Amino acid sequence: MQLNSELATLKYADCKDANEFVQKFTGLVSRHASTGKPVDEEEQVRLFMDAVGSCFEVWKRLKRAEVRRGLIIEDLTTVFSRRGTE
């Protein structure tokens, strides 16, 4: 239950940069999987987008748009990490 709460309340604004946020997010997802209760891809994408919030204009646009099926969390975390270092 604590893992669910940590994942649901993680916010980008609470991290020093995009890389730290991605590390925390993927770490929590991995911990979930190690307990035998993996978070499915669609839920990971939703949680990631909610946690990022409106910090970056591109994410606001993505949030408003219907996220295409098949978008995987690795795509989001990779792009977000790169964006945070620009």
N, CA, C and O atoms as a MOPAC input file, in Angstrom:
PM7 MOZYME 1SCF
protein

 N      0.81800 1    -1.19900 1     0.00000 1
 C      0.00000 1     0.00000 1     0.00000 1
 C      0.86100 1     1.26100 1     0.00000 1
 O      0.52400 1     2.23800 1    -0.67000 1
 N      1.96500 1     1.25200 1     0.74200 1
 C      2.83600 1     2.41800 1     0.78000 1
 C      3.42100 1     2.70000 1    -0.60400 1
 O      3.54900 1     3.85800 1    -1.00200 1
 N      3.77700 1     1.63500 1    -1.34100 1
 C      4.30100 1     1.82400 1    -2.69500 1
 C      3.27800 1     2.50900 1    -3.58300 1
 O      3.62100 1     3.41400 1    -4.34400 1
 N      2.01400 1     2.08200 1    -3.49200 1
 C      0.95500 1     2.72300 1    -4.28000 1
 C      0.88200 1     4.20400 1    -3.96100 1
 O      0.77100 1     5.03600 1    -4.86200 1
 N      0.94300 1     4.52800 1    -2.69500 1
 C      0.86800 1     5.91500 1    -2.26100 1
 C      2.07100 1     6.71300 1    -2.76200 1
 O      1.91400 1     7.83400 1    -3.24500 1
 N      3.26700 1     6.14200 1    -2.65000 1
 C      4.47100 1     6.83400 1    -3.11300 1
 C      4.40500 1     7.10500 1    -4.61100 1
 O      4.76000 1     8.19200 1    -5.06700 1
 N      3.95500 1     6.12500 1    -5.36500 1
 C      3.87100 1     6.28000 1    -6.81500 1
 C      2.80500 1     7.29600 1    -7.19700 1
 O      2.99800 1     8.09300 1    -8.11600 1
 N      1.69200 1     7.26700 1    -6.50000 1
 C      0.58600 1     8.17900 1    -6.81300 1
 C      0.88000 1     9.62400 1    -6.40400 1
 O      0.30900 1    10.55500 1    -6.97200 1
 N      1.75900 1     9.81500 1    -5.43200 1
 C      2.02300 1    11.17800 1    -4.95400 1
 C      3.35400 1    11.75300 1    -5.43500 1
 O      3.66400 1    12.90900 1    -5.14800 1
 N      4.13700 1    10.96600 1    -6.15700 1
 C      5.39900 1    11.46300 1    -6.69700 1
 C      5.12100 1    12.60300 1    -7.66900 1
 O      4.26500 1    12.48400 1    -8.54500 1
 N      5.83700 1    13.69300 1    -7.51300 1
 C      5.66700 1    14.86400 1    -8.38300 1
 C      7.03200 1    15.32200 1    -8.88500 1
 O      8.01500 1    15.32900 1    -8.14400 1
 N      7.06900 1    15.70000 1   -10.14400 1
 C      8.31100 1    16.20600 1   -10.72700 1
 C      8.82000 1    17.42000 1    -9.95000 1
 O     10.02200 1    17.55700 1    -9.72200 1
 N      7.92500 1    18.27600 1    -9.55400 1
 C      8.30500 1    19.51000 1    -8.85500 1
 C      9.07000 1    19.23600 1    -7.55700 1
 O      9.78700 1    20.11200 1    -7.07300 1
 N      8.93000 1    18.04100 1    -6.99100 1
 C      9.62400 1    17.68900 1    -5.75600 1
 C     11.04700 1    17.18100 1    -5.99800 1
 O     11.77300 1    16.89500 1    -5.04600 1
 N     11.44500 1    17.06700 1    -7.26000 1
 C     12.76700 1    16.55300 1    -7.61000 1
 C     13.65300 1    17.69000 1    -8.10700 1
 O     13.15800 1    18.71300 1    -8.58000 1
 N     14.96800 1    17.50300 1    -7.99500 1
 C     15.87900 1    18.57700 1    -8.40400 1
 C     15.98700 1    18.71000 1    -9.91500 1
 O     16.26400 1    19.79800 1   -10.42100 1
 N     15.76900 1    17.60300 1   -10.65400 1
 C     15.82100 1    17.67000 1   -12.11200 1
 C     15.09500 1    16.46900 1   -12.71700 1
 O     14.60300 1    15.59600 1   -12.00200 1
 N     15.03800 1    16.44700 1   -14.04300 1
 C     14.31400 1    15.39100 1   -14.75000 1
 C     14.92600 1    14.01900 1   -14.50400 1
 O     14.20200 1    13.03500 1   -14.35700 1
 N     16.25200 1    13.94600 1   -14.46000 1
 C     16.89900 1    12.65600 1   -14.23700 1
 C     16.55100 1    12.07000 1   -12.87300 1
 O     16.28600 1    10.87400 1   -12.75900 1
 N     16.55100 1    12.90300 1   -11.84900 1
 C     16.18800 1    12.42100 1   -10.51200 1
 C     14.74400 1    11.92400 1   -10.50500 1
 O     14.43800 1    10.88100 1    -9.92800 1
 N     13.86300 1    12.68400 1   -11.15200 1
 C     12.46700 1    12.28100 1   -11.21700 1
 C     12.31900 1    10.92400 1   -11.90100 1
 O     11.62800 1    10.04300 1   -11.39000 1
 N     12.97000 1    10.75200 1   -13.05800 1
 C     12.87100 1     9.49000 1   -13.80200 1
 C     13.42300 1     8.34200 1   -12.96900 1
 O     12.83900 1     7.25800 1   -12.95600 1
 N     14.53400 1     8.55700 1   -12.27300 1
 C     15.10600 1     7.50800 1   -11.43000 1
 C     14.14100 1     7.11200 1   -10.31700 1
 O     13.95200 1     5.92500 1   -10.05100 1
 N     13.53400 1     8.09300 1    -9.67100 1
 C     12.57100 1     7.78900 1    -8.60600 1
 C     11.36400 1     7.04000 1    -9.16500 1
 O     10.92400 1     6.04300 1    -8.59400 1
 N     10.83700 1     7.52700 1   -10.27900 1
 C      9.65500 1     6.91500 1   -10.87400 1
 C      9.93800 1     5.46600 1   -11.27500 1
 O      9.18900 1     4.56000 1   -10.90900 1
 N     11.01700 1     5.24900 1   -12.02800 1
 C     11.32000 1     3.88800 1   -12.47800 1
 C     11.68600 1     2.98400 1   -11.30400 1
 O     11.40400 1     1.78600 1   -11.32900 1
 N     12.30900 1     3.55100 1   -10.28100 1
 C     12.61700 1     2.76900 1    -9.08600 1
 C     11.35900 1     2.28100 1    -8.37900 1
 O     11.28600 1     1.12500 1    -7.96000 1
 N     10.37200 1     3.16100 1    -8.24500 1
 C      9.10900 1     2.77100 1    -7.61100 1
 C      8.37900 1     1.72000 1    -8.44200 1
 O      7.80900 1     0.77900 1    -7.89100 1
 N      8.39600 1     1.87700 1    -9.75900 1
 C      7.75200 1     0.89500 1   -10.63700 1
 C      8.45200 1    -0.45900 1   -10.49600 1
 O      7.79100 1    -1.49600 1   -10.43800 1
 N      9.77600 1    -0.45000 1   -10.44100 1
 C     10.54200 1    -1.68900 1   -10.26900 1
 C     10.25000 1    -2.34300 1    -8.92600 1
 O     10.12100 1    -3.56400 1    -8.83800 1
 N     10.14600 1    -1.52900 1    -7.88300 1
 C      9.81700 1    -2.07700 1    -6.55700 1
 C      8.44500 1    -2.72600 1    -6.57100 1
 O      8.24900 1    -3.77900 1    -5.96400 1
 N      7.49700 1    -2.11100 1    -7.25500 1
 C      6.16700 1    -2.70900 1    -7.40100 1
 C      6.28000 1    -4.08200 1    -8.04600 1
 O      5.70500 1    -5.05400 1    -7.55700 1
 N      7.02000 1    -4.15700 1    -9.13900 1
 C      7.17500 1    -5.42100 1    -9.86200 1
 C      7.82500 1    -6.48100 1    -8.98000 1
 O      7.45400 1    -7.65300 1    -9.04300 1
 N      8.78500 1    -6.08000 1    -8.16600 1
 C      9.47900 1    -7.04300 1    -7.30900 1
 C      8.58100 1    -7.60500 1    -6.20800 1
 O      8.88800 1    -8.64800 1    -5.63000 1
 N      7.47600 1    -6.92200 1    -5.91400 1
 C      6.54000 1    -7.43600 1    -4.91300 1
 C      5.49400 1    -8.35200 1    -5.53900 1
 O      4.61300 1    -8.86900 1    -4.85200 1
 N      5.60600 1    -8.54500 1    -6.86300 1
 C      4.64800 1    -9.40300 1    -7.55500 1
 C      3.40900 1    -8.67000 1    -8.02500 1
 O      2.45100 1    -9.29400 1    -8.48100 1
 N      3.41800 1    -7.35100 1    -7.91800 1
 C      2.27300 1    -6.54100 1    -8.34700 1
 C      2.74300 1    -5.46500 1    -9.33000 1
 O      2.74900 1    -4.27700 1    -9.00800 1
 N      3.13800 1    -5.90300 1   -10.54300 1
 C      3.64200 1    -4.92000 1   -11.50800 1
 C      2.56500 1    -3.92700 1   -11.93300 1
 O      1.37500 1    -4.24300 1   -11.95500 1
 N      3.00600 1    -2.73400 1   -12.26600 1
 C      2.10800 1    -1.68700 1   -12.75300 1
 C      2.08300 1    -1.81100 1   -14.27200 1
 O      3.13100 1    -1.75800 1   -14.91600 1
 N      0.88100 1    -1.97800 1   -14.85600 1
 C      0.82400 1    -2.15700 1   -16.30700 1
 C      1.24200 1    -0.88000 1   -17.03100 1
 O      1.21600 1     0.21400 1   -16.46700 1
 N      1.62700 1    -1.04900 1   -18.29000 1
 C      2.17300 1     0.05800 1   -19.09100 1
 C      1.24000 1     1.26500 1   -19.15100 1
 O      1.67900 1     2.40200 1   -18.97800 1
 N     -0.03000 1     1.01800 1   -19.39400 1
 C     -0.98200 1     2.11900 1   -19.51800 1
 C     -1.06600 1     2.92700 1   -18.21800 1
 O     -1.13100 1     4.15600 1   -18.24500 1
 N     -1.06400 1     2.23400 1   -17.09900 1
 C     -1.10700 1     2.90600 1   -15.79600 1
 C      0.19600 1     3.66900 1   -15.54100 1
 O      0.17500 1     4.76300 1   -14.97700 1
 N      1.32600 1     3.09400 1   -15.95400 1
 C      2.60500 1     3.79000 1   -15.80400 1
 C      2.59900 1     5.10400 1   -16.57000 1
 O      3.05000 1     6.12900 1   -16.05700 1
 N      2.08900 1     5.07600 1   -17.79700 1
 C      2.02700 1     6.29300 1   -18.61000 1
 C      1.14200 1     7.32900 1   -17.92900 1
 O      1.50300 1     8.50300 1   -17.85400 1
 N     -0.01100 1     6.90100 1   -17.43300 1
 C     -0.92500 1     7.82700 1   -16.75400 1
 C     -0.27000 1     8.43800 1   -15.52200 1
 O     -0.32000 1     9.65200 1   -15.32400 1
 N      0.34100 1     7.59800 1   -14.69600 1
 C      1.00100 1     8.07700 1   -13.48100 1
 C      2.15400 1     9.02600 1   -13.80600 1
 O      2.34100 1    10.04200 1   -13.13700 1
 N      2.92100 1     8.68400 1   -14.83600 1
 C      4.04000 1     9.53200 1   -15.23900 1
 C      3.54700 1    10.91000 1   -15.66100 1
 O      4.07700 1    11.92900 1   -15.21800 1
 N      2.53400 1    10.93600 1   -16.51600 1
 C      2.01000 1    12.21100 1   -17.01000 1
 C      1.41300 1    13.03300 1   -15.86700 1
 O      1.59100 1    14.25000 1   -15.81800 1
 N      0.71200 1    12.37600 1   -14.95800 1
 C      0.15200 1    13.09000 1   -13.80200 1
 C      1.26200 1    13.67900 1   -12.93400 1
 O      1.14900 1    14.80600 1   -12.45100 1
 N      2.33500 1    12.91100 1   -12.73800 1
 C      3.43200 1    13.36400 1   -11.88500 1
 C      4.19600 1    14.53100 1   -12.50300 1
 O      4.66000 1    15.42000 1   -11.78800 1
 N      4.32700 1    14.53100 1   -13.81600 1
 C      5.03100 1    15.62200 1   -14.49100 1
 C      4.20800 1    16.89300 1   -14.41000 1
 O      4.75100 1    17.98700 1   -14.25900 1
 N      2.90600 1    16.74500 1   -14.51000 1
 C      2.04200 1    17.91000 1   -14.43100 1
 C      2.28600 1    18.86900 1   -15.57900 1
 O      2.53600 1    18.44400 1   -16.70700 1
 N      2.21500 1    20.13300 1   -15.30300 1
 C      2.32800 1    21.13600 1   -16.36300 1
 C      3.71000 1    21.77900 1   -16.40800 1
 O      3.85100 1    22.91200 1   -16.87000 1
 N      4.72500 1    21.06800 1   -15.93400 1
 C      6.07200 1    21.64200 1   -15.86900 1
 C      6.63300 1    22.01900 1   -17.23200 1
 O      7.37300 1    22.99500 1   -17.35500 1
 N      6.29000 1    21.26500 1   -18.23000 1
 C      6.79000 1    21.54200 1   -19.56800 1
 C      5.61900 1    21.65300 1   -20.52400 1
 O      4.68000 1    20.85900 1   -20.46100 1
 N      5.67300 1    22.62200 1   -21.39500 1
 C      4.58500 1    22.86700 1   -22.34400 1
 C      4.25100 1    21.62400 1   -23.17100 1
 O      3.08000 1    21.32600 1   -23.40300 1
 N      5.27000 1    20.91200 1   -23.60600 1
 C      5.01800 1    19.72100 1   -24.41800 1
 C      4.19300 1    18.69800 1   -23.64600 1
 O      3.34900 1    18.01600 1   -24.22800 1
 N      4.43000 1    18.58700 1   -22.34300 1
 C      3.68200 1    17.62300 1   -21.53600 1
 C      2.23900 1    18.08200 1   -21.35600 1
 O      1.32900 1    17.25600 1   -21.28400 1
 N      2.02800 1    19.38100 1   -21.28400 1
 C      0.64900 1    19.86900 1   -21.19400 1
 C     -0.11900 1    19.48700 1   -22.45400 1
 O     -1.26800 1    19.05100 1   -22.38400 1
 N      0.52800 1    19.65500 1   -23.60800 1
 C     -0.13900 1    19.29200 1   -24.86200 1
 C     -0.41400 1    17.80200 1   -24.92600 1
 O     -1.49000 1    17.38800 1   -25.35800 1
 N      0.54800 1    16.99000 1   -24.50200 1
 C      0.34800 1    15.54000 1   -24.50700 1
 C     -0.77400 1    15.14000 1   -23.56200 1
 O     -1.56900 1    14.25200 1   -23.87100 1
 N     -0.83400 1    15.79300 1   -22.42000 1
 C     -1.86000 1    15.46800 1   -21.42800 1
 C     -3.25000 1    15.75200 1   -21.97700 1
 O     -4.18900 1    14.99600 1   -21.72700 1
 N     -3.37800 1    16.84100 1   -22.72600 1
 C     -4.67900 1    17.18400 1   -23.29500 1
 C     -5.06400 1    16.23700 1   -24.42200 1
 O     -6.24500 1    15.95500 1   -24.62700 1
 N     -4.08100 1    15.75400 1   -25.14100 1
 C     -4.34900 1    14.84800 1   -26.26000 1
 C     -4.58800 1    13.44100 1   -25.73100 1
 O     -4.17300 1    13.09500 1   -24.62500 1
 N     -5.25100 1    12.65800 1   -26.52900 1
 C     -5.43900 1    11.25800 1   -26.15200 1
 C     -4.12100 1    10.54900 1   -26.39900 1
 O     -3.62300 1    10.52100 1   -27.52500 1
 N     -3.55800 1     9.97700 1   -25.34700 1
 C     -2.28000 1     9.28700 1   -25.47600 1
 C     -2.51600 1     8.03200 1   -26.30600 1
 O     -3.38000 1     7.20900 1   -26.00400 1
 N     -1.71800 1     7.91700 1   -27.36000 1
 C     -1.92400 1     6.78300 1   -28.27000 1
 C     -1.64400 1     5.46900 1   -27.55300 1
 O     -0.75200 1     5.37700 1   -26.70900 1
 N     -2.41200 1     4.47500 1   -27.90300 1
 C     -2.20100 1     3.14200 1   -27.34300 1
 C     -0.85900 1     2.64200 1   -27.85200 1
 O     -0.50300 1     2.87300 1   -29.00800 1
 N     -0.13900 1     1.98000 1   -27.02400 1
 C      1.15500 1     1.45800 1   -27.41900 1
 C      2.31800 1     2.34800 1   -27.00400 1
 O      3.47600 1     1.94900 1   -27.12900 1
 N      2.02600 1     3.54600 1   -26.51400 1
 C      3.09100 1     4.40300 1   -26.00900 1
 C      3.65500 1     3.72600 1   -24.76900 1
 O      2.91500 1     3.39200 1   -23.84400 1
 N      4.94800 1     3.53000 1   -24.75600 1
 C      5.52700 1     2.81600 1   -23.62400 1
 C      6.27500 1     3.76700 1   -22.70700 1
 O      6.76300 1     4.81400 1   -23.13100 1
 N      6.35200 1     3.38900 1   -21.46400 1
 C      6.93500 1     4.24600 1   -20.44200 1
 C      8.40400 1     4.54900 1   -20.73900 1
 O      8.88900 1     5.63000 1   -20.40400 1
 N      9.11700 1     3.61000 1   -21.36100 1
 C     10.51800 1     3.86200 1   -21.69000 1
 C     10.64700 1     5.04700 1   -22.64200 1
 O     11.58400 1     5.83800 1   -22.52600 1
 N      9.70500 1     5.17300 1   -23.58900 1
 C      9.71400 1     6.32500 1   -24.49500 1
 C      9.58000 1     7.62000 1   -23.70400 1
 O     10.33300 1     8.57000 1   -23.92000 1
 N      8.62600 1     7.65000 1   -22.79700 1
 C      8.39000 1     8.86100 1   -22.01100 1
 C      9.57500 1     9.21900 1   -21.12900 1
 O     10.00500 1    10.37200 1   -21.09900 1
 N     10.10400 1     8.23500 1   -20.41300 1
 C     11.19500 1     8.53200 1   -19.49100 1
 C     12.45300 1     8.96600 1   -20.23500 1
 O     13.16800 1     9.85500 1   -19.77200 1
 N     12.73000 1     8.35100 1   -21.37800 1
 C     13.90700 1     8.72200 1   -22.16200 1
 C     13.78500 1    10.14000 1   -22.69300 1
 O     14.70600 1    10.94300 1   -22.54100 1
 N     12.66200 1    10.44900 1   -23.30900 1
 C     12.45200 1    11.78500 1   -23.86300 1
 C     12.45900 1    12.82500 1   -22.74900 1
 O     13.05100 1    13.89400 1   -22.90300 1
 N     11.81500 1    12.52600 1   -21.64500 1
 C     11.74100 1    13.47900 1   -20.54100 1
 C     13.12000 1    13.74100 1   -19.94800 1
 O     13.45400 1    14.88700 1   -19.64700 1
 N     13.92300 1    12.69700 1   -19.77900 1
 C     15.27600 1    12.87100 1   -19.23900 1
 C     16.11200 1    13.76200 1   -20.14300 1
 O     16.83700 1    14.63300 1   -19.66200 1
 N     16.01400 1    13.55100 1   -21.43700 1
 C     16.76900 1    14.38100 1   -22.38700 1
 C     16.28200 1    15.82100 1   -22.34100 1
 O     17.08600 1    16.75200 1   -22.38400 1
 N     14.97700 1    16.00500 1   -22.25400 1
 C     14.38800 1    17.34400 1   -22.22000 1
 C     14.87000 1    18.09900 1   -20.98400 1
 O     15.10800 1    19.30600 1   -21.03400 1
 N     15.00700 1    17.38100 1   -19.88800 1
 C     15.41500 1    18.02200 1   -18.64600 1
 C     16.85800 1    18.48500 1   -18.63400 1
 O     17.23800 1    19.29200 1   -17.78500 1
 N     17.67500 1    17.99000 1   -19.56300 1
 C     19.08100 1    18.38000 1   -19.59000 1
 C     19.36800 1    19.45200 1   -20.62500 1
 O     20.50900 1    19.89800 1   -20.74700 1
 N     18.36200 1    19.87300 1   -21.37000 1
 C     18.56200 1    20.91100 1   -22.39500 1
 C     18.63700 1    22.27800 1   -21.76800 1
 O     18.80400 1    23.27300 1   -22.47400 1

